[in-house]
Amino acid sequence: MREHRNSAHQKMSPGTAKPSQRPGIGLALGGGFARGFAHLGILKVLQKYNIRVSHIAGSSVGSILGAAYASGAPLERIIETCRTLRFRDIARWRVSRLGLASNQRLAALMERVFGSGQFEDLKIPLAVVATDLSTGEPVVFTQGNLVDAIRASCAFPGLFEPVEIGTRCLADGGLVAPVPTQAARGLGAQTVIGVSVGLQDGHRGAPTNIFQVVSRAVGAAQKHQLELWERHADLVLRPDVQFLAWDDFARADEAIEAGAAAALRALPRIENLLEKKAEEELPSDARTVLKKRSQMWLTEVQA
């Protein structure tokens, strides 16, 4: 993956200053418009059970919610904002040769929710993935202007106009990174959990409008990318949100509940991943002692 940098060196985020004794997880949050509210349910469960999020990578709506959480904004405030969010809050219809709408209103929304305009201000290291329409390659933002990077990552083709940053013409990150697990690894995450909410439009039968045509075409192409992003994940969560349409913003609570349910089901596996990672980080002599104690305990139990 190519990485966009706005300075000669990468600054450490405040969230990386003091590593916790317990390993954290890197979250890779995929796109899916209103279905992406499921990400908030997963964050609620992780927060409730004190599972630290060490890194976040986001594509499309995953970049918005990931940035909001990485900024340090209270999760409940983020959820309350999403409950009242509607399509008109992020888009302004403006038919042009390149798209049906502009997502410039995202800038005002982000300033209201987390008030941080730069990656360097975030409490958790964040990567935002967009697609370079000239090369078809992913562009990973980790520094500089946060708002422009997120607008580019959310510029779904055909619906939103592409976003120009420097010499690049950029569109939705979900085109090349449906779930940006590789970007999460690139940030330094040792344990990566991918969250896929799907891109299907929530309707059955033949498509009835241009958005359904485009979204289904993109969804079909993404099916062939599963192996590419799954190989970089230690665990993949798939909240049951297939019943939601892309623009079901008024049903945020249902998506959040679906995300929470998926995280609760996976909680034992998440805990096992963290325990395994904690053991791997121990010095070799400490691992040997721990292994011997486990063997002694098993012997006593079997006796």
Secondary structure, DSSP 8 states (H G I E B T S, - for coil): -EEE-SSSS----GGGSS--SS--EEEEE---GGGGGHHHHHHHHHHHTT--EEEEEEETHHHHHHHHHHTT--HHHHHHHHHT--GGGT-EE---SSEEEE-THHHHHHHHHH---BGGG-SS-EEEEEEETTT--EEEE-SSBHHHHHHHHT--TEEE--EEETTEEEE-GGGT-SS-HHHHHHHT-SSEEEE------S--SS--SHHHHHHHHHHHHHHTTHHHHHTT-SEEE--S-TTS-TT-GGGHHHHHHHHHHHHHHHHHHHHHHHHHHHHHTS-HHHHHHHHHHHHHHHHHHH-
